[in-house]
Amino acid sequence: MNRDDKQQIERGIELLKLCQRLQSEKDGIDRPEPSVVDQTKTLDEFARDIGSAISYMAALNKLMPMALRLETLGRKLDEEGKINVVVGADYAEAALGFVLAEHGLG
């Protein structure tokens, strides 16, 4: 994963936090900052949803490099003739399927 990808993920997190701040101002609900425990503020469904979305965005920092490595593995397996990836299919999914099947998990 390159630096720009990480910056885009961080930007997405910033935008989610901004969304919560703006919504809090609009509806007059004092919500805690995402991922901050503050018993004096309202942790409603909207705040929980924003927190979950931020967690998913942050997970991309780990998941994107794994997906890229699986794609590289899929291309190698395809070149070796161990898998056949058709147009429109995903190398990463094909590689994962191959590895799982090789270990009796597919």
Backbone as a chain_set.jsonl record, in Angstrom:
{"seq": "MNRDDKQQIERGIELLKLCQRLQSEKDGIDRPEPSVVDQTKTLDEFARDIGSAISYMAALNKLMPMALRLETLGRKLDEEGKINVVVGADYAEAALGFVLAEHGLG", "coords": {"N": [[0.859, -1.173, 0.0], [0.571, 2.168, -0.854], [1.761, 5.482, 0.062], [-0.164, 7.403, -0.617], [-2.537, 5.946, -0.537], [-2.769, 5.446, 2.224], [-3.042, 8.069, 3.101], [-5.508, 8.684, 1.95], [-7.19, 6.98, 3.368], [-6.882, 8.044, 5.95], [-7.963, 10.552, 5.432], [-10.608, 9.84, 4.895], [-11.355, 8.995, 7.466], [-11.101, 11.417, 8.853], [-13.152, 12.841, 7.568], [-15.413, 11.39, 8.381], [-15.365, 11.944, 11.127], [-15.776, 14.696, 11.014], [-18.335, 14.711, 9.913], [-19.787, 13.657, 12.075], [-19.383, 15.716, 13.97], [-20.658, 17.896, 12.683], [-23.293, 16.91, 12.46], [-23.888, 16.674, 15.149], [-23.858, 19.354, 15.94], [-26.002, 20.247, 14.404], [-28.265, 18.79, 15.386], [-28.111, 19.287, 18.066], [-27.044, 17.508, 19.923], [-24.736, 16.422, 22.258], [-22.143, 14.654, 21.489], [-19.579, 12.183, 22.127], [-16.125, 12.403, 21.052], [-15.179, 10.276, 18.364], [-14.054, 7.048, 19.303], [-13.378, 7.835, 21.856], [-13.933, 7.544, 25.254], [-16.433, 8.963, 27.049], [-18.4, 9.511, 29.558], [-20.08, 11.616, 30.075], [-21.233, 12.482, 27.808], [-23.471, 11.932, 24.985], [-23.823, 8.785, 23.723], [-25.184, 7.808, 21.164], [-27.085, 5.951, 18.634], [-26.212, 7.006, 16.176], [-23.637, 7.999, 16.798], [-22.404, 5.588, 17.51], [-22.553, 4.269, 15.044], [-20.873, 5.9, 13.473], [-18.474, 5.478, 14.845], [-18.11, 2.732, 14.319], [-17.842, 2.806, 11.509], [-15.472, 4.259, 11.304], [-13.722, 2.461, 12.494], [-13.796, 0.414, 10.586], [-12.695, 1.765, 8.388], [-10.102, 2.269, 9.391], [-9.199, -0.349, 9.561], [-8.632, -0.897, 6.948], [-6.0, -0.133, 6.555], [-4.551, -2.354, 7.28], [-5.757, -4.413, 5.834], [-5.679, -3.777, 3.062], [-2.901, -4.016, 2.187], [-2.651, -6.814, 2.533], [-4.531, -7.778, 0.685], [-3.361, -6.914, -1.68], [-1.027, -8.452, -1.676], [-2.149, -11.001, -1.851], [-3.267, -10.77, -4.372], [-0.946, -10.601, -5.934], [0.096, -13.144, -5.415], [-1.954, -14.642, -6.589], [-1.655, -13.958, -9.297], [0.857, -15.11, -9.783], [0.285, -17.828, -9.29], [-1.532, -18.226, -11.336], [0.096, -17.826, -13.581], [1.707, -20.049, -13.271], [-0.047, -22.003, -13.883], [-1.604, -23.185, -11.951], [-3.961, -22.179, -11.076], [-6.876, -20.875, -12.737], [-7.692, -17.883, -13.785], [-10.355, -16.179, -14.891], [-11.501, -13.596, -17.165], [-12.639, -10.774, -15.471], [-12.705, -12.008, -13.052], [-11.238, -12.296, -9.742], [-7.927, -12.075, -8.776], [-6.922, -12.189, -6.154], [-8.997, -13.415, -4.666], [-9.098, -15.866, -5.994], [-6.549, -16.868, -5.413], [-6.676, -17.092, -2.621], [-8.742, -18.961, -2.416], [-7.46, -21.171, -3.63], [-5.296, -21.68, -1.844], [-6.71, -22.253, 0.523], [-8.117, -24.544, -0.312], [-5.975, -26.258, -0.784], [-5.252, -26.819, 1.787], [-7.347, -28.156, 2.821], [-9.498, -26.581, 3.585], [-11.189, -25.316, 1.901]], "CA": [[0.0, 0.0, 0.0], [1.423, 3.344, -0.946], [1.509, 6.605, 0.976], [-1.416, 8.052, -1.005], [-3.636, 5.128, -0.012], [-2.869, 5.722, 3.665], [-3.581, 9.424, 3.246], [-6.931, 8.633, 1.612], [-7.874, 6.358, 4.506], [-6.907, 9.051, 7.016], [-8.919, 11.588, 5.012], [-11.931, 9.266, 5.126], [-11.598, 9.037, 8.914], [-11.333, 12.831, 9.181], [-14.482, 13.221, 7.073], [-16.413, 10.781, 9.267], [-15.371, 12.73, 12.368], [-16.423, 15.963, 10.682], [-19.757, 14.402, 9.758], [-20.373, 13.558, 13.414], [-19.397, 17.054, 14.588], [-21.692, 18.698, 12.038], [-24.596, 16.377, 12.848], [-24.075, 17.017, 16.562], [-24.238, 20.769, 15.968], [-27.32, 20.391, 13.797], [-29.352, 18.288, 16.224], [-27.929, 19.71, 19.448], [-26.658, 16.395, 20.792], [-23.318, 16.47, 22.599], [-21.604, 13.306, 21.341], [-18.127, 12.114, 22.357], [-15.266, 12.192, 19.882], [-15.076, 8.847, 18.08], [-13.062, 6.247, 20.029], [-13.103, 8.431, 23.163], [-14.969, 7.218, 26.225], [-16.816, 10.137, 27.831], [-19.708, 9.197, 30.117], [-20.905, 12.822, 30.185], [-21.798, 12.789, 26.491], [-24.457, 10.979, 24.485], [-23.362, 7.799, 22.757], [-26.4, 7.293, 20.535], [-26.871, 5.054, 17.492], [-25.417, 7.702, 15.167], [-22.242, 8.011, 17.26], [-21.907, 4.211, 17.396], [-22.37, 3.996, 13.61], [-19.658, 6.608, 13.044], [-17.351, 4.741, 15.436], [-17.933, 1.49, 13.548], [-17.326, 3.161, 10.181], [-14.069, 4.64, 11.484], [-12.977, 1.214, 12.733], [-13.665, -0.262, 9.289], [-11.724, 2.527, 7.589], [-8.773, 2.023, 9.952], [-8.828, -1.729, 9.226], [-8.103, -0.916, 5.58], [-4.538, -0.017, 6.624], [-4.015, -3.712, 7.362], [-6.358, -5.296, 4.839], [-5.265, -3.48, 1.683], [-1.644, -4.694, 1.834], [-2.893, -8.255, 2.405], [-5.227, -8.005, -0.578], [-2.381, -6.734, -2.754], [-0.151, -9.628, -1.653], [-2.931, -12.123, -2.384], [-3.372, -10.566, -5.824], [0.351, -10.984, -6.486], [0.135, -14.603, -5.352], [-2.888, -15.142, -7.595], [-1.034, -13.813, -10.629], [1.915, -16.117, -9.873], [-0.361, -19.138, -9.417], [-2.126, -18.266, -12.678], [1.214, -18.018, -14.522], [2.19, -21.418, -13.099], [-1.1, -22.907, -14.304], [-2.23, -23.829, -10.793], [-5.331, -21.669, -11.068], [-7.26, -20.239, -13.984], [-8.488, -16.694, -13.467], [-11.013, -15.696, -16.101], [-11.745, -12.16, -17.225], [-13.645, -10.318, -14.522], [-12.501, -12.666, -11.756], [-10.32, -11.607, -8.842], [-6.748, -12.876, -8.478], [-6.797, -12.387, -4.708], [-9.97, -14.435, -4.253], [-8.68, -17.145, -6.563], [-5.382, -17.322, -4.647], [-7.151, -17.517, -1.308], [-9.462, -20.219, -2.629], [-6.468, -22.211, -3.892], [-4.573, -21.981, -0.603], [-7.654, -22.905, 1.44], [-8.385, -25.887, -0.824], [-4.748, -27.035, -0.576], [-5.169, -27.177, 3.208], [-8.59, -28.792, 3.209], [-10.419, -25.61, 4.182], [-11.961, -24.663, 0.861]], "C": [[0.898, 1.225, 0.0], [0.959, 4.464, -0.003], [0.171, 7.29, 0.675], [-2.631, 7.272, -0.495], [-3.854, 5.406, 1.468], [-3.455, 7.11, 3.904], [-5.07, 9.448, 2.938], [-7.741, 8.007, 2.745], [-7.977, 7.362, 5.651], [-7.892, 10.168, 6.691], [-10.346, 11.104, 5.221], [-12.309, 9.306, 6.596], [-11.878, 10.474, 9.357], [-12.737, 13.265, 8.759], [-15.597, 12.622, 7.921], [-16.509, 11.544, 10.582], [-16.058, 14.076, 12.148], [-17.925, 15.776, 10.553], [-20.433, 14.335, 11.13], [-20.442, 14.923, 14.092], [-20.521, 17.907, 14.011], [-23.091, 18.223, 12.42], [-24.898, 16.722, 14.305], [-24.483, 18.48, 16.713], [-25.665, 20.953, 15.472], [-28.437, 19.953, 14.739], [-29.182, 18.597, 17.71], [-27.59, 18.593, 20.424], [-25.145, 16.445, 20.997], [-22.762, 15.047, 22.609], [-20.109, 13.311, 21.633], [-17.377, 11.996, 21.032], [-15.202, 10.687, 19.623], [-13.859, 8.226, 18.77], [-12.591, 6.892, 21.335], [-14.268, 8.081, 24.082], [-15.211, 8.459, 27.086], [-18.249, 9.929, 28.305], [-20.626, 10.415, 30.204], [-21.581, 13.18, 28.867], [-22.684, 11.654, 26.011], [-23.864, 10.075, 23.414], [-24.602, 7.133, 22.162], [-26.054, 6.407, 19.34], [-26.003, 5.71, 16.42], [-23.936, 7.69, 15.556], [-21.631, 6.607, 17.17], [-21.658, 3.851, 15.936], [-21.104, 4.665, 13.083], [-18.428, 5.89, 13.583], [-17.06, 3.456, 14.69], [-17.331, 1.78, 12.176], [-15.85, 3.546, 10.259], [-13.211, 3.402, 11.719], [-12.76, 0.46, 11.429], [-12.65, 0.451, 8.399], [-10.302, 2.257, 8.079], [-8.289, 0.618, 9.618], [-8.257, -1.828, 7.817], [-6.585, -0.793, 5.555], [-3.879, -1.389, 6.688], [-4.506, -4.581, 6.208], [-5.892, -5.026, 3.413], [-3.922, -4.11, 1.325], [-1.813, -6.21, 1.684], [-3.563, -8.582, 1.075], [-4.262, -7.877, -1.757], [-1.425, -7.923, -2.826], [-0.881, -10.855, -2.197], [-3.089, -12.0, -3.897], [-2.076, -10.978, -6.514], [0.502, -12.501, -6.499], [-0.77, -15.213, -6.418], [-2.32, -15.052, -8.995], [0.056, -14.877, -10.834], [1.315, -17.516, -10.06], [-0.991, -19.311, -10.793], [-1.036, -18.52, -13.721], [1.736, -19.445, -14.469], [1.15, -22.457, -13.517], [-1.805, -23.629, -13.169], [-3.668, -23.36, -10.58], [-5.604, -21.053, -12.43], [-8.194, -19.082, -13.639], [-9.04, -16.133, -14.764], [-11.218, -14.188, -16.023], [-12.879, -11.795, -16.278], [-13.525, -10.96, -13.152], [-11.409, -11.926, -10.986], [-9.146, -12.529, -8.497], [-6.624, -13.171, -6.992], [-7.758, -13.463, -4.22], [-9.581, -15.812, -4.769], [-7.495, -17.717, -5.785], [-5.809, -17.827, -3.283], [-7.897, -18.842, -1.411], [-8.516, -21.384, -2.85], [-5.763, -22.641, -2.612], [-5.479, -22.707, 0.386], [-7.925, -24.343, 0.995], [-7.176, -26.798, -0.598], [-4.629, -27.538, 0.858], [-6.478, -27.745, 3.741], [-9.607, -27.861, 3.856], [-11.337, -24.961, 3.168], [-13.251, -25.341, 0.522]], "O": [[1.863, 1.305, 0.76], [-0.093, 4.379, 0.63], [-0.54, 7.706, 1.59], [-3.626, 7.862, -0.074], [-4.988, 5.581, 1.913], [-4.27, 7.299, 4.807], [-5.822, 10.163, 3.6], [-8.848, 8.455, 3.044], [-9.04, 7.513, 6.253], [-8.579, 10.671, 7.58], [-11.202, 11.866, 5.673], [-13.45, 9.615, 6.938], [-12.79, 10.715, 10.148], [-13.426, 13.969, 9.497], [-16.616, 13.272, 8.154], [-17.605, 11.767, 11.095], [-16.826, 14.537, 12.993], [-18.7, 16.602, 11.037], [-21.517, 14.887, 11.324], [-21.448, 15.253, 14.72], [-21.253, 18.562, 14.752], [-23.976, 19.04, 12.676], [-26.039, 17.028, 14.649], [-25.353, 18.805, 17.521], [-26.441, 21.717, 16.046], [-29.44, 20.652, 14.881], [-30.022, 18.209, 18.523], [-27.827, 18.724, 21.624], [-24.377, 16.503, 20.037], [-22.889, 14.326, 23.598], [-19.439, 14.32, 21.417], [-17.928, 11.547, 20.026], [-15.173, 9.903, 20.572], [-12.78, 8.816, 18.807], [-11.534, 6.54, 21.859], [-15.432, 8.292, 23.741], [-14.305, 8.941, 27.765], [-19.198, 10.143, 27.55], [-21.833, 10.259, 30.389], [-22.412, 14.087, 28.822], [-22.654, 10.552, 26.559], [-23.459, 10.532, 22.345], [-25.015, 6.054, 22.587], [-24.883, 6.144, 19.068], [-25.155, 5.05, 15.82], [-23.079, 7.398, 14.722], [-20.468, 6.46, 16.794], [-20.662, 3.201, 15.62], [-20.347, 4.054, 12.328], [-17.448, 5.711, 12.861], [-15.9, 3.12, 14.452], [-16.419, 1.082, 11.732], [-15.068, 3.196, 9.376], [-12.099, 3.307, 11.201], [-11.676, -0.072, 11.187], [-11.84, -0.195, 7.734], [-9.398, 2.041, 7.272], [-7.093, 0.412, 9.411], [-7.485, -2.74, 7.522], [-5.944, -1.295, 4.632], [-2.763, -1.563, 6.2], [-3.751, -5.39, 5.67], [-5.728, -5.965, 2.633], [-3.804, -4.695, 0.248], [-1.194, -6.821, 0.812], [-3.199, -9.555, 0.415], [-4.34, -8.644, -2.716], [-1.053, -8.353, -3.918], [-0.293, -11.657, -2.922], [-3.051, -12.998, -4.617], [-2.105, -11.63, -7.558], [0.978, -13.075, -7.478], [-0.397, -16.186, -7.072], [-2.487, -15.973, -9.795], [0.167, -15.468, -11.908], [1.785, -18.292, -10.892], [-0.987, -20.408, -11.351], [-1.217, -19.327, -14.633], [2.157, -19.996, -15.486], [1.431, -23.656, -13.506], [-2.532, -24.593, -13.408], [-4.481, -24.061, -9.978], [-4.679, -20.747, -13.182], [-9.343, -19.291, -13.249], [-8.292, -15.671, -15.626], [-11.119, -13.586, -14.953], [-13.938, -12.422, -16.282], [-14.164, -10.518, -12.196], [-10.745, -11.04, -11.524], [-9.348, -13.632, -7.988], [-6.26, -14.283, -6.608], [-7.368, -14.332, -3.441], [-9.718, -16.808, -4.06], [-7.446, -18.92, -5.528], [-5.351, -18.879, -2.837], [-7.704, -19.737, -0.588], [-8.739, -22.471, -2.318], [-5.649, -23.834, -2.331], [-5.055, -23.675, 1.018], [-7.96, -25.255, 1.821], [-7.334, -27.972, -0.261], [-3.987, -28.556, 1.117], [-6.693, -27.811, 4.951], [-10.482, -28.312, 4.595], [-12.178, -24.139, 3.532], [-13.985, -24.871, -0.347]]}, "num_chains": 1, "name": "protein.A"}
